[in-house]
Amino acid sequence: MSKRQFGLIGKNISYSFSKKYFTEKFAMGNLDGYTYQNFDLQSLNEFPAVIKNNPDLAGMNVTIPYKETIIPYLDKLSKNATKIGAVNVIRFTKNRKLKGYNSDYFGFMKSLEPLLQPHHKKALILGTGGASKAVAYALERLGILYTFVTREEKPGMIDYDRINATTFDNYQIIINCTPLGTFPNVKECPNLPYQFFTEKHIAFDLIYNPEETQFLKKAKKKGAIIKNGAEMLKLQAEKAWKIWNK
């Protein structure tokens, strides 16, 4: 029986969606010898040892906080991953080289698309990590202009203090790419003037646990269309599966 091992690299990832998702997928597909493991790394210095000690590894997912810092450890990058500057999927080539891909952008794009109406022209991206880069790339593909929001003002970005009623008039899609509001810190949310959300707005949260974050609850109260990251996650996972089985 051929053994194929897959896994997730991240930090403090016991909560992760991927292990449960792929373990169930393997069981349903009667894929005997296929396993999925969490590699909870305190530092990426531990990554080469993971590769060395797990010769059956055929593919990996990458999550917070390593989507950008993993890149120097890889042999090659796909075109999309190069443009995005973040990796969430690693494929082992025939000669055991590591190639990085990004399926986050695909999952987000396909999840957002059905919600879009002609007036949804511009987006605010909350946060500047690896996931926000994938979101920005997806928005470019969809022809939607975007601006990053950060805690301190940086060139080409705005800080939270500058967001007001006019901002909400100009930006009809607000995407939370920060971890604020993730279980167990469910009372937290990005610092926004939520009163300016309307039914013309989309509030999209990459978080999937809890199903409805404070960010989504507050936007929903004002009539906004809301969506969490659950579907995006499934779509990116299926895309990862395709990449591993190329």
N, C-alpha and C positions, 0 to 999 in steps of 0.2 A: 504493500500500500504506500503510495507516495505521500510524503508529508509536506504540507505547505503551511508555513506560519506567517501570520500577519500581526501587526501591532500598532500601538499608538505611543508617540513620544510627546510628553508634555510635563507639566509640573503640577502636583496636587490634582490628579486626574481621576480619582476614584469615582467621581460622579459621572464619568464620561458616557456619552451616548454610543460611541463607536463599538465598544466591546460587546454590549448587549445586542446591538443591531447586527453585527457580523456573525456573532455566535448563533443567533437565531436563523440568519440567512443560510449559514453552513448546514444547520440541522434540517431546515426545510428542503434544502437542495440535496440532502443525503451526501454531503461532501465529507466523507470520512477522511480523517488525517488532516483536515483543515482546522487550524486553531487561531485564536486572536488573543493577544495579551497586551496589557497596559505596561509600558515602561515609564515609570514615574522618575524622572531625572531631576535631581537638584541642580545639576549643571550639565551643559552640553559636552563637557570634557568626558562624561561617561558614555557618550554616544558610540565612539569607535569600539569600545568593549562590548556593547550590545550587539553590534554587527558581527564581531569576532566570535562571540559566544553563542550565537543563534544561526547556525549554518543553513537552517531550513527557511529563513526569512525570505519571503517573496514580494512583500510590499508593506509599506507603513503609512500611517496618517501622522500628521504633525499638528499640534494645537498650541495654545497659549502656554508659555511666552516665547516659543522657539520658531515661529513661522518665518521670521527674517534671519535670525542668527544661525539657522541650520544651513543656510546656503553655502558657506565656505567648506562645509563637510561633504558636499555633493560633487560628483564628477561632471554632471551635465544638467542643464535646465531646459525645459520646453520653452517655446517662444512666448507663450502666455505668462509663464512663471517669471521669465526674464523681464517682460514689460511691467508686470505687477510688482516684482521685488519681494515676493513672499511665496512660500511653498507650504502646501498642506498635504501633499501626496508624494511618496517616494516609491519609485519602481526599481526593482533589481533587474538589470539587463542580463542577457545570457552569460556574459563574462563577469557577472557580479559587480558591475559598475552601478553607481547610484544616480538615478536621474530624477530631478525634482519637477513636479507639476503643480498646478493650482486648479482645484475643482470648486473652491469657494465661490469664485466669480460666477461660474456656471449655475451653481445652486441658487445664488442670490438673484441672478438675472431671470431665471425661469420662475422663481417664486414671486418676484415683483411684477413681472410682465402682465399677468391677468388683471392686476389692479389699476393699471395705467389708463388715464383718460387724457384727451387732447390738452387739457389745461395743466397737466403735470409736467412742467418744463424744467424746473430747477430743484435741486436737492441740497440739504445740509447733511453732512456726514459728521456725526459726533464721535470723536476719537481719531487717533492717527496710527494705530497699530497695524499688524499684518492683515487683519480682517478688513479694516477700512480701506486698505489699498486694493483688495480684491473687489470691494463694493464700488470704488471709484472706477475701476477698469470696466466693470459691468455697466455702470451708468454711461460711460463713454460709448460702449457698444450699443446702448439703447438711445443714444443721442440726447441724453439729459445732462445739462450743466450742473456742476456741483461746487460746493465750498466746504472745506474742512473747518470744524469748530474745535478749538483747543482750550486748555485752561489758561495758558498765557499766550498772548498774541504773537504770532510768527508771520513772516512774509507770506502773503497769499492766503492766509487763514484768518478767521476771526475768533475772538474769545467770547465766552458765554455772556459776559457782562454787556456785550454790544447787541445782543439779540433782543429785538423789540417788535412792536406791532408791524412796522414796515418790513422787517425781516420775514415775518410770517406771510405778508402779502406777496413778497418776492419769491419765497421758497415754499413749494407746495408738498414736498416730500421731506420728512425728517427721519433719519436712520440712526438708530443707536448702535454703535459699534464698540461701546465701552462695556466693561463688566458690571457697571452699576445696576443693581437690582437683581443680580443673580442669587439664587438660593445659596446660602441661608440668609443673605443680607437683603431680604425682600422689601424692606422699607425704603431703600435707597433709590434715587433716580437722578438723571442728569438735571442740572440746574437751569431750567428753562421757564419762560413765562407761559405756562400751559394754557392760560386763559385765551391766548390768541389762536389756538387750534380751531379749525372749523370743519364742516363736512366736505370742504374742498381739499382737505389735507389727507395725506397718507402718513401714518406713524408706523414705522417698521423697526422691530427690535430683533437683533440677532440672537438674543437670549431665548432659550426654550424652556428653562426651568427657573421660576414658575412659568406656567403657560401665559399668564397675564401679569406683566411687570407693572410697577407703579407708573412708569413711563406710558405704557399702553392704556392703563386704566384712566389716567388723567386726560389723555388725548381722546379716548373713546367718549368720555363725559361731554366733550365739546363737539361730538358728532364725527370725529375723524374716522377714516377707514383704518383699521389696525391689523397687523399681522406679526406673528412671532417667528422665530428662526427654525421651527420644527421641520417644515417642508423643505426649506433651504438645506438643512442638514441631511435629510434623506436623499435629496437630489445630488448633493455633493458626494455622498457615500456611494451612490450607484455609479456616479461618474468615476470615482476612485477604483471601483471594482472593474470597470471597463479598462481603465489605464493599466491595472495590474495584470489583466488577462490579454493584453495586446499580443 
